Amino acid sequence: MHRNWAGNLTYSAREVARPTTLDELADVLARADRVRPLGSRHSFNDVADTPGVHVQVDALDDGRPAVDLDPATGVASVVGGLRYGDIMRTLHAEGRALGTMASLPHISVAGAVATATHGSGDATKSLAGAVVGLELMTPDGERLRFARGDAEFPGAVVSLGALGVVTRVELETEPAYEVRQDVALDVPWEVVLERLDDVTGAAYSVSLFTGWAEPAVRQVWFKSRVPGGAVTDDGRPDSLSGLRWATEPVHPVPGVDPVACTEQLGVPGAWHDRLSHFRLEFTPSAGAELQSEYLLPRRNAVAAIEAVRALAPVVAPELQTTEIRTIAADDLWLSPFSEDSVGIHFTWLPHDAEVAAVLPRLEEVLLPLGARPHWGKLFAADVRDVAATYPRFGDFRALAERLDPAGRLRGGYLGRLLG
């Protein structure tokens, strides 16, 4: 028996396999009646669960470098089971960078992409938006490659592991760059609600942290690319005035030592040491938390924020912190970002029953505004109702049934989703 990272879920898999070659992977798939790919176990629900065999490909050697950079195109082909933290310094050493990172560099590439995990930025797509190709092995042992431009590519990227075990992910990169991180404290709600576009547009990546019951937004983290962008002489965003800037490092959760956080106070550093909120060399928390997130059309962001503020007496007692971020649109079939979006992310106390009671109250106000739950986090809505919000879900189901006709990959809520 093994558990997810947060410890709130015990998987039902009878075995965990870690093949080191493609032949070994094929053998695992051939003998398993039920099978699911497993990443870094950072999902908080049973999206990755199976009663059969869990397959991790973090140790896979397919005869190519684990991070294989094409200098002509800038595309990096990486083993799907690697963590972003495993690839980012290799890319940086080659003078290349990714355009975005999630809050944690500790998550696997294939798992993050498959669940539409994201970073932040008005013009920045999710991690899946950087994918230009991927290779996978179906349950029957067939090796397939999907590339941007293929008719079914948009259905194969955010796949929830329903198509096969992803062995390689091809990511577009750009020239390496530096980022500085400045944190504003106690930003008045009226500034955020009346000038949300100015706030989120003031830097390359912006995150707002709140507990909802406070009279102001607790922290706003501005990550600015250096050089470039509109900055004042001291380098802070200049589109907003009158902000109070932190003079010592802070953590998104009040009272927690910020030693695990990436460097703040405007000190420039490599992209991979700033875009994530937490350092690779630290465990970001003890895992004693639960998480939920709802992704909404950007046009409904202010209405959504006001709706959650009205629920502060219900939400705040079970909350560690909430992060509000923006994400640019993409065209992937199961991506929740079919238009420019805002994400409202809740990090809860590890109180299963209490959080389960809060989620329906949140969804009552957020779902009518177009909210979709993050595929890898906790939510109350029936997964079939969630599927109905995706116009291309029928096409995705057909693709999954073609590549896995016996349903061997179905487990957890993927089984409930596909029926």
C-alpha positions in Angstrom: 0.0 0.0 0.0 1.2 3.5 -0.8 -0.2 7.0 -0.4 -0.2 10.3 -2.2 2.2 13.1 -1.2 -0.3 14.8 1.1 -1.2 11.5 2.8 -4.9 12.0 2.4 -5.3 9.1 0.0 -4.2 5.5 0.1 -4.0 4.1 -3.4 -5.6 0.8 -4.1 -2.8 -0.5 -6.5 -1.4 -3.9 -5.6 2.0 -3.1 -7.1 4.3 -0.2 -8.2 6.5 -1.0 -11.2 9.5 1.2 -12.2 10.6 -0.1 -15.6 14.1 1.1 -16.7 13.7 0.3 -20.4 10.9 0.4 -23.0 11.0 -3.4 -23.2 10.4 -3.6 -19.5 7.6 -1.1 -19.7 6.0 -3.2 -22.5 6.3 -6.3 -20.3 4.6 -4.6 -17.4 1.7 -3.5 -19.6 1.4 -6.9 -21.1 0.9 -8.7 -17.7 -1.2 -6.1 -16.0 -4.9 -6.5 -16.1 -5.4 -2.9 -14.9 -2.7 -0.3 -15.0 -2.2 3.5 -14.4 0.7 5.8 -14.9 1.8 7.5 -11.6 3.8 10.7 -11.4 5.1 12.4 -8.3 1.9 11.7 -6.3 0.9 15.4 -6.0 -2.7 14.9 -6.9 -5.1 15.2 -4.0 -7.8 13.0 -5.4 -7.9 9.5 -7.0 -7.3 10.6 -10.6 -4.2 8.4 -10.7 -5.6 5.4 -8.8 -6.0 1.8 -10.0 -6.7 -1.5 -8.5 -4.0 -3.0 -10.6 -0.4 -1.8 -11.3 1.0 1.7 -10.9 3.8 2.5 -13.4 6.4 5.1 -12.7 8.8 6.0 -15.5 11.2 8.3 -13.7 14.0 5.8 -14.1 13.3 5.0 -17.7 16.3 4.9 -20.1 15.1 4.7 -23.8 18.6 5.1 -25.2 18.5 8.9 -25.5 19.6 11.5 -23.0 17.0 12.1 -20.3 16.9 15.7 -21.3 17.6 15.8 -25.1 17.8 19.4 -26.4 17.7 20.1 -30.1 19.9 23.2 -30.6 18.3 23.9 -34.0 14.7 24.1 -32.8 15.1 24.7 -29.0 12.8 21.8 -28.3 13.7 19.7 -25.3 12.6 16.1 -25.3 12.5 14.9 -21.7 11.6 11.6 -20.0 8.1 12.0 -18.8 8.6 10.8 -15.3 11.3 13.4 -14.5 10.4 16.3 -12.2 10.6 19.8 -13.5 13.4 20.3 -11.0 15.3 17.5 -12.7 15.3 19.2 -16.1 15.4 23.0 -15.4 19.1 23.2 -14.4 20.1 21.1 -17.4 18.2 23.4 -19.7 19.7 26.5 -18.0 23.2 25.1 -18.4 22.5 24.9 -22.2 21.3 28.6 -22.2 17.6 27.6 -22.5 14.5 28.2 -20.3 10.9 27.3 -19.9 8.4 30.1 -20.1 6.6 29.1 -16.9 6.9 26.9 -13.9 4.3 25.7 -11.3 4.5 26.7 -7.7 6.5 23.5 -7.0 9.4 22.3 -9.1 8.9 18.9 -7.4 6.2 17.7 -9.7 6.6 15.3 -12.7 6.5 16.6 -16.2 4.1 14.1 -17.6 1.8 14.2 -14.6 1.6 18.0 -14.5 0.9 18.2 -18.2 -1.7 15.5 -18.1 -3.7 17.4 -15.4 -3.3 21.0 -16.9 -1.2 22.2 -14.0 -0.1 25.8 -14.4 2.0 28.7 -13.3 0.9 32.3 -13.5 0.9 35.2 -16.0 -1.6 37.1 -18.1 0.2 36.0 -21.3 1.5 32.6 -20.0 -0.2 29.3 -20.8 -0.3 26.3 -18.5 2.6 23.8 -18.4 0.7 21.8 -21.1 0.8 24.9 -23.4 4.6 24.4 -23.8 4.2 20.8 -25.1 4.9 20.4 -28.8 5.0 16.6 -28.9 4.8 13.5 -26.7 5.5 9.8 -26.9 3.4 7.2 -25.2 3.0 3.4 -24.9 -0.6 2.1 -25.1 -1.8 -0.8 -22.9 -1.2 -3.1 -25.9 2.4 -2.0 -26.1 2.1 0.2 -29.1 4.4 3.2 -29.2 2.8 6.4 -30.5 4.0 9.9 -31.0 1.7 13.0 -31.1 3.0 16.3 -32.5 1.6 19.8 -32.5 -0.3 20.1 -35.8 -1.7 16.5 -35.6 -5.5 16.3 -35.5 -5.5 14.5 -32.2 -2.6 16.3 -30.6 -4.9 18.7 -28.6 -6.6 15.6 -27.1 -3.5 13.8 -26.2 -1.7 16.4 -24.1 -4.1 16.9 -21.1 -5.1 13.2 -21.1 -5.4 12.3 -17.4 -3.3 9.2 -18.2 -6.2 7.8 -20.2 -4.3 7.0 -23.4 -1.2 5.2 -22.2 2.0 5.7 -20.3 3.7 8.9 -21.5 7.4 8.1 -21.9 8.6 11.4 -23.4 7.4 15.0 -23.5 8.7 17.5 -26.0 8.8 21.1 -24.6 9.4 24.3 -26.4 12.1 26.4 -24.8 13.4 30.0 -25.1 16.7 31.7 -24.3 17.5 31.7 -20.6 16.5 34.8 -18.7 16.6 36.3 -15.2 13.7 37.1 -12.9 13.4 39.3 -9.8 10.7 38.7 -7.2 9.1 41.5 -5.1 6.3 41.1 -2.6 3.7 43.8 -1.7 2.0 43.5 1.6 -1.6 44.2 2.6 -2.9 45.4 -0.7 -6.4 46.9 -0.2 -9.2 44.9 -1.6 -10.6 47.9 -3.5 -7.3 48.2 -5.4 -7.5 44.5 -6.4 -11.1 44.6 -7.4 -11.1 47.9 -9.2 -7.7 47.4 -10.9 -7.4 43.7 -11.2 -6.0 43.9 -14.7 -3.4 46.4 -13.6 -2.4 44.2 -10.7 -2.0 41.0 -12.7 -0.4 42.8 -15.6 2.2 44.6 -13.5 4.8 41.8 -13.9 5.5 38.7 -15.9 3.9 36.5 -13.2 1.7 37.6 -10.4 0.2 35.7 -7.5 -2.2 37.1 -4.9 -2.4 35.4 -1.4 -5.3 35.9 0.9 -7.2 34.3 3.8 -10.4 36.0 2.7 -11.3 37.3 6.2 -8.6 39.9 6.3 -9.3 43.6 5.4 -6.7 43.5 2.6 -5.0 41.0 0.3 -2.2 39.6 2.5 0.6 39.4 -0.1 1.0 40.0 -3.9 4.1 38.3 -5.4 5.4 40.1 -8.5 7.9 38.1 -10.7 9.5 40.4 -13.2 11.8 39.4 -16.1 15.1 41.2 -16.0 15.9 43.2 -18.1 12.7 44.4 -19.8 9.2 45.4 -18.7 8.1 48.6 -17.1 10.1 49.0 -14.0 11.1 51.9 -11.8 14.7 52.8 -10.9 14.7 50.2 -8.1 13.2 47.5 -10.4 9.8 47.1 -8.9 6.6 47.3 -11.1 5.7 50.9 -11.8 2.1 50.5 -13.0 0.9 50.5 -9.3 1.8 53.1 -6.7 1.5 53.3 -3.0 2.2 49.6 -2.3 4.0 48.6 0.9 6.9 46.3 0.0 8.2 43.5 2.1 11.6 44.1 3.6 12.2 40.5 4.7 11.2 37.2 3.0 7.7 36.0 3.6 5.8 32.6 3.2 2.4 32.4 1.6 1.1 30.8 4.8 1.3 33.1 7.8 3.7 32.1 10.5 5.6 29.6 8.4 9.4 30.0 8.0 10.1 31.3 4.4 13.4 29.4 4.2 11.8 27.0 1.6 10.6 29.9 -0.6 12.5 31.2 -3.7 14.4 34.4 -3.1 12.5 37.6 -2.8 13.4 41.3 -2.1 14.1 42.1 -5.7 17.3 40.1 -6.0 17.6 38.9 -9.7 18.2 35.2 -10.4 17.9 32.5 -13.0 14.3 31.8 -14.2 14.2 28.4 -12.5 15.2 29.9 -9.1 12.3 32.5 -9.2 9.3 31.4 -11.2 8.4 28.6 -8.7 7.4 29.7 -5.2 9.4 27.0 -3.5 13.0 25.8 -3.8 13.8 22.4 -5.2 16.2 21.5 -2.4 13.4 21.9 0.3 10.3 20.0 0.8 7.7 22.8 0.5 5.6 21.5 3.4 5.2 18.4 5.5 2.2 17.4 3.2 -0.2 18.2 6.0 -2.7 19.9 3.8 -5.5 19.5 1.3 -5.9 21.5 -2.0 -8.7 22.5 -4.3 -8.6 24.9 -7.2 -11.3 26.3 -9.6 -10.4 27.8 -13.0 -12.8 30.4 -14.3 -13.1 32.7 -17.3 -11.0 35.8 -16.7 -14.0 38.0 -17.5 -15.7 36.6 -14.3 -12.7 37.0 -12.0 -14.0 39.9 -10.0 -17.5 38.4 -9.5 -15.8 35.1 -8.4 -13.5 36.9 -5.9 -16.5 38.8 -4.5 -18.5 35.6 -4.2 -15.8 33.9 -2.2 -15.2 36.9 0.0 -18.9 36.7 0.9 -18.2 33.1 2.1 -15.2 34.1 4.2 -16.9 32.9 7.5 -17.3 29.4 5.9 -14.0 29.2 4.1 -11.5 30.9 6.4 -11.7 28.6 9.4 -10.4 25.6 7.3 -7.9 27.6 5.2 -4.2 27.9 5.2 -4.0 30.3 2.3 -5.6 31.0 -1.1 -3.6 31.9 -4.2 -5.2 33.8 -7.1 -3.4 33.6 -10.5 -4.1 34.2 -14.2 -3.5 31.8 -17.1 -3.6 32.4 -20.8 -5.9 30.4 -23.1 -5.0 27.3 -25.1 -6.9 24.9 -27.5 -6.3 21.5 -25.6 -9.5 19.4 -25.4 -9.4 18.8 -21.6 -7.7 22.0 -20.6 -9.8 24.2 -18.4 -8.2 27.3 -20.1 -10.4 27.5 -23.3 -10.2 31.3 -22.7 -8.0 33.6 -20.7 -8.6 32.4 -17.1 -8.1 33.0 -13.4 -7.4 30.3 -10.9 -8.5 30.4 -7.3 -6.5 27.9 -5.4 -7.3 26.8 -1.8 -4.7 25.2 0.5 -6.7 23.8 3.3 -6.0 22.4 6.7 -5.8 18.6 6.7 -9.4 18.3 7.8 -11.1 15.9 5.4 -14.7 16.1 6.6 -14.7 19.8 7.2 -13.2 20.6 3.8 -15.6 18.2 2.1 -18.4 20.2 3.7 -17.1 23.6 2.5 -16.6 22.5 -1.2 -20.3 22.4 -2.1 -20.7 25.9 -0.7 -17.9 27.2 -2.9 -19.1 25.4 -6.0 -22.6 26.7 -5.5 -21.3 30.2 -6.2 -18.4 29.4 -8.6 -19.8 26.8 -11.0 -22.5 29.2 -12.3 -19.6 31.6 -13.2 -18.0 29.0 -15.4 -15.6 27.4 -12.9 -14.0 24.1 -13.7 -12.2 22.1 -11.0 -8.5 21.4 -11.4 -8.3 17.7 -12.5 -5.8 16.8 -9.7 -7.4 18.5 -6.7 -10.4 18.0 -4.4 -13.9 19.0 -5.6 -17.4 18.0 -4.9 -19.0 18.2 -8.4 -19.9 14.9 -10.1 -17.1 14.2 -12.7 -19.8 13.6 -15.4 -21.1 17.1 -14.8 -17.5 18.4 -15.1 -17.1 16.5 -18.3 -20.2 18.3 -19.7 -18.4 21.6 -19.5 -15.8 20.5 -22.1 -17.1 20.8 -25.7 -14.6 18.3 -27.0 -15.1 15.7 -24.3 -16.8 13.3 -26.7 -13.8 13.5 -29.0 -11.6 12.7 -26.1 -13.7 9.8 -25.0 -13.5 8.4 -28.6 -9.7 8.7 -28.6 -9.4 7.0 -25.2 -11.6 4.1 -26.3 -9.6 3.6 -29.5 -6.2 3.5 -27.6 -7.5 1.6 -24.6 -10.5 -0.4 -25.9 -10.5 -2.8 -22.9 -10.5 0.1 -20.4 -7.4 -1.2 -18.7 -6.2 2.3 -17.9 -9.4 3.3 -16.2 -9.3 3.6 -12.4 -10.3 6.1 -9.7 -12.4 9.0 -11.0 -11.1 8.4 -14.6 -13.2 5.3 -14.6 -16.2 7.3 -13.4 -15.5 10.0 -15.9 -15.4 7.7 -18.9 -18.0 5.4 -17.6 
